[in-house]
Structure formats: C-alpha cells, structure tokens
C-alpha cells in the first residue's frame, strides 16, 4: 500500500510546476476564505470590470486612449445606478412585500383546487398529507412575510453596505479598467519566474471568466427583461418581480428555473385558476426557458467549457456552501477552473502506458 501511494505521488507531484500551481491556488482560495467579506467591494469591482472590459477594449482598438475609454464606459455603466436604486428597487420591494403577504391566502385558495385533484388520487395522497404540506409551506411563508414587513430594508440589503459599495466600487472599477496592464504586471511579478503551467491555467481561466461574466450578465438582462415584458402583456400580477426572479434564476442552471417555476405558477393560479390564461402563462414561461437553454445559452457561451449537469450541481452546492451567494454565482467558473487544472496537469501514464483522460468536461 505504501508503494502504491509513493508511486502515485511520484507520478503526480514530482513536477515542480505542479507544486507552484498548487501554491498559487491555495493562496488564492485562502485569501478569499479568510478575507472574502472584507474584500467584497473589490470582488464586486473585479466582476464588473470583467463585464465592461470588452467595451473598453473595443474603444481602445478604435483609437481611443485607455484612460478616456475607461472613464467613458465607467460613467455610462454607473449612470444607471440611480435609476436602479430609485426607480427599480422600490417597485421590486413593494411587489415582494405584497406577494409575501398574500402568499398564505394564495395557498389557501389553491388548497380547494388541489383537494379536487387529490380526490382522483386518494390512494396515493391523503387529505391529511396534503394539509400538512400546505400548512408547513404557509407557516414558512408567513414567517418570511413577517420578517419583510417588520424590517424590509434589512431583508433587501444592508444600507451601510450599499453606501460603501456605491462609493468604492465605481472608483475600483475605473482603476481596474484603466490600469489593467499595470495591475496584471504587478501580479505577475509576485509569481515564480518560470511558471508555464500557472501561465497556461491563468490564460485559460481569464478567457473563460471574461466570457462567462459578460455572457451571464447579458443572459440575466435578456431573460429578465423579456419575461417581465411578456408577463406584463399577459396581465399577471407582480410581472416585474417575477421577471427579475426569472432573470436571476439563470445564475444557477437547471435548479434556478425549477425553483422560480413555483412562484410563477402560484401567482398565475391564484389570479386565474385552472383557465386558459393560466395555461398561456405557463406555456410562455416554458417557451422562455426553452429559448434561453437552446438558443441564448449556446450563443452566449459557445466558447465556454461544457460541464456535465452533475458537475454544475455539485459545484453550486460546494462553492455555495463555502461562500454563499458569491459561491453560487462563481460556481461554474470555479468548476471550470477545476476542469482546466485537471486538463492542464502534466499527463501521467498508467501501467499500460496510456495517457489518463481528462475529467469533468462533458463529452459532445
């Protein structure tokens, strides 16, 4: 057994480049774990800078100085912040508060329709079981409603945190865009002089991260905006809130769409019951999800690494458990990092002399 572990470690960790890569990864993860909350404005600024970098780079290619391009794009981007804060957020907060307050009544109304369905399947689901499920959900929703009604500001965001973000993040984004090469050169000087494996992983991840963040931002805006517009045309209540929730649901593939289906169906059923309007609503929602998954995602993420659904769900659970909302948002890039590291790892050979196959990436 000792020879087995000795041979395994010799094959995989004898290369000095591997040790360098592991140290760099450990340092990065350690900084985020230990100081992630303190560096949250910096992380937010890095995300926004990655999203805006393509626009700045385009203006630089057209002959504009990087200073002017960074200033212009930053000003345009953060010019929408007052509109969001004073126009969109109050409306969303009001709709969220009203929806949560009315949720117990919606569940109570829906109980009667569910009982009629239950009568057809009495051998599988009893009235008591149905009442227990509805009662548990009603109690939980009522608890959330009380929390929102008693302290709505704390439910949405912490005011002090928002003020800090409003002051620091725009400045950080501007300097990240303006001094991208300077900051990159400084970070490079902190690494070992000979670092081909680290360089390979970094170049791949920088490309993937930029594509992912820009694509995900566009996907959120397009899906959320289209959903809100279509729901408004259909006349459903809380169309803006449901549109925003649907847009944000794309952050977590597969799971997000399934979770948001519940409030969409609950609001539509409470408003229209088993009717043609409810059917049109759910059909529109299914079409939106289908267009997103089969047209928008392949178009936006054509250059991204294809991860198996199991790998995505595991990444969401693992990194979300470590870093909360940030971990959920970056679950796919971090899973891509793991896949990139495995694929870039110096290829070992098994006993038969054949190369080991990379893992995590989905075939096809």
Secondary structure, 3 states (H helix, E strand, C coil): CHHHHHHHHHHHHCCHHHHHHHHHHHHHHHHHHHHCCCCHHHHHHHHHHHHHHHHHHHHHHCCCCHHHHHHHHHHHHHCCHHHHHHHHHHHHHHHHHHHHHHHHHHHHHHHHHHHHHHHHCCCCCCHHHHHHHHHHHHHHHHHHHHHHHHCHHHHHCCHHHHHHHHHHHHHHHHHHHHCHHHHHHHHHHCCCCCCHHHHHHHHHHHHHHHHHHHHHHHHHHHHHHHHHHHHHHHCCCCHHHHHHHHHHHCCCCCHHHHHHHHHHHHHHHHHHCCCHHHHHHHHHHHHHHHHHHHHHHHHHCCCCCCECHHHHHHHHHHHHHHHHHHHHHCHHHHHHHHHHHHHHCCCCECCCCCECCCCCECCC
